[in-house]
Amino acid sequence: APGLYFVGTPIGTARDITLRALDVLASADVLAAEDTRSLRRLMEIHGVPMNGRTVLSYHDHSGDGARARLMAALADGQSVAYASEAGMPLIADPGYALSRAAAEAGHRVTSAPGPSALLTALTLAGLPTDAFFFDGFLPSAKGARRSRLEALRAIPGTLIFYESPKRIAQALEDAAEVLGPDRPAVVARELTKKFEELRRGSLQELAENLAENPVKGEIVLLVDRGSSESVNQGDIESDLREALTTMTLRDAADL
Ligand code: SAM
């Protein structure tokens, strides 16, 4: 059927692709990918024929030309399948600008969903799953990273970040200082791959562990929500009271 299909691809193990994703890749009129080689390789592994199609390269920043071409195919009533390099498109990956443009133009936007590192990590971490906040990659500059962590300190849910192996020790050290050394955290590494590993501990323990034993590979960092002592309940209540008072005064002035 015509429309834009966001196709989820594996985050490590090639067989973690759904049968429906393979059907969509087999039948789409137009194939587009963040990394054309890795999509072609995945299709080859699973025996999905190209049938004379090519894979177009598309990133949200690849310029308006690439997007215009995909939009023209959609306007023409064709089906367009888009995959990012790994996991779900749009999740710390390109696809957002395309999704918006297709929705604004009134095209059907749908999905052949697959794995994502953030949900995979969350289900393994043993941290609360009822509420969580995914913040993508933390800024690489120390100052910006610390202010970002500061802004997330009172979020009432598990915090989830993607992080590079080069920066994980430093990120944990900053998190221990800004969020508090005792918060439980998990470093989830190489999920679904041969060297899959979970390291659990307090932020302080993990900061020391990762500084002493550096790691390679792909990493998700998860941090438990702050306890009511570390995120001062009194502060939240007085902030709320202040906000309500100002609102009431403003509303009264409007009358
Ligand atoms: N779209 C992907 C998704 O849905 O998870 C994320 C793409 S983002 C550019 C790549 C980052 O995701 C990596 O740097 C790492 O932080 C995380 N990641 C991807 N695959 C992973 C894996 N197998 N194990 C741990 N983290 C992974």
Boltz pocket constraint, residues with backbone or C-beta under 6 A from the ligand:
constraints:
  - pocket:
      binder: B
      contacts: [[A, 11], [A, 12], [A, 84], [A, 86], [A, 87], [A, 88], [A, 89], [A, 90], [A, 91], [A, 92], [A, 93], [A, 115], [A, 116], [A, 117], [A, 118], [A, 161], [A, 162], [A, 163], [A, 164], [A, 188], [A, 189], [A, 190], [A, 191], [A, 192], [A, 193], [A, 218], [A, 219], [A, 220]]
      max_distance: 6.0
